[in-house]
Amino acid sequence: MKNPWILYITIRVGLFAVILAIMLMVGFDPFFSALIAAVVSLAISLIFFNKQRNAVSEAIYKSIDNRRKNVGDKDADSEDSAS
């Protein structure tokens, strides 16, 4: 996939939904099920999805770095034209 955000979010939401559905089918309280599903899906994603999380982190870094470069060029251009 081109965008690592989509893959990582899809994995996290899918994992949450599967755990929630299993707990609801067993007969747990919906609020308790949602809370447990959120905690368990977070723990599983922290343990097993390092590659995807690192790809998202790298995409964030590149995006911020590109913005800083673009803003720096616009500021330099306006300063050069003023002098």
C-alpha positions as CSV (number, residue, x, y, z in Angstrom):
1,M,0.0,0.0,0.0
2,K,1.1,3.5,-0.7
3,N,-0.1,5.1,2.5
4,P,1.0,3.3,5.7
5,W,-1.7,5.0,7.7
6,I,-4.5,3.2,5.9
7,L,-2.9,-0.2,6.5
8,Y,-2.1,0.4,10.2
9,I,-5.5,1.9,11.0
10,T,-7.3,-0.9,9.1
11,I,-5.4,-3.5,11.1
12,R,-6.1,-1.8,14.5
13,V,-9.8,-1.3,13.8
14,G,-10.2,-4.8,12.4
15,L,-8.5,-6.3,15.4
16,F,-10.7,-4.2,17.8
17,A,-13.8,-5.3,15.9
18,V,-13.0,-9.0,15.9
19,I,-12.2,-9.0,19.7
20,L,-15.3,-6.9,20.4
21,A,-17.5,-9.3,18.3
22,I,-16.1,-12.3,20.1
23,M,-16.7,-10.9,23.5
24,L,-20.3,-9.8,22.6
25,M,-21.1,-13.2,21.2
26,V,-19.9,-14.8,24.5
27,G,-22.3,-12.5,26.3
28,F,-20.2,-9.9,28.0
29,D,-21.5,-6.4,28.8
30,P,-21.1,-4.1,25.8
31,F,-19.2,-1.3,27.7
32,F,-16.9,-3.9,29.3
33,S,-16.4,-5.6,26.0
34,A,-15.4,-2.4,24.2
35,L,-13.0,-1.4,27.0
36,I,-11.3,-4.8,27.0
37,A,-11.2,-5.0,23.2
38,A,-9.5,-1.6,23.0
39,V,-6.9,-2.5,25.6
40,V,-6.2,-5.9,24.0
41,S,-6.0,-4.6,20.5
42,L,-3.6,-1.9,21.6
43,A,-1.4,-4.4,23.4
44,I,-1.4,-6.8,20.4
45,S,-0.6,-3.9,18.0
46,L,2.3,-2.8,20.2
47,I,3.8,-6.3,20.3
48,F,3.2,-7.6,16.7
49,F,2.9,-4.6,14.4
50,N,6.2,-2.8,14.8
51,K,6.9,-2.7,11.1
52,Q,3.6,-1.0,10.3
53,R,4.0,1.4,13.2
54,N,7.5,2.4,12.1
55,A,6.3,3.0,8.6
56,V,3.6,5.4,9.9
57,S,6.2,7.1,12.1
58,E,8.5,7.5,9.1
59,A,5.6,8.9,7.0
60,I,4.9,11.5,9.7
61,Y,8.5,12.5,9.9
62,K,8.8,12.9,6.1
63,S,5.6,15.0,6.0
64,I,6.8,17.3,8.8
65,D,10.3,17.6,7.2
66,N,8.7,18.4,3.8
67,R,6.6,21.1,5.4
68,R,9.6,22.7,7.1
69,K,11.5,22.7,3.9
70,N,8.6,24.3,2.0
71,V,8.0,26.9,4.7
72,G,11.7,27.7,4.9
73,D,11.9,28.3,1.2
74,K,8.9,30.7,1.2
75,D,10.4,32.7,4.1
76,A,13.7,32.9,2.4
77,D,12.2,34.0,-0.9
78,S,10.1,36.7,0.7
79,E,13.2,37.9,2.7
80,D,15.3,38.0,-0.5
81,S,12.7,39.9,-2.4
82,A,12.4,42.5,0.4
83,S,16.1,43.4,0.4
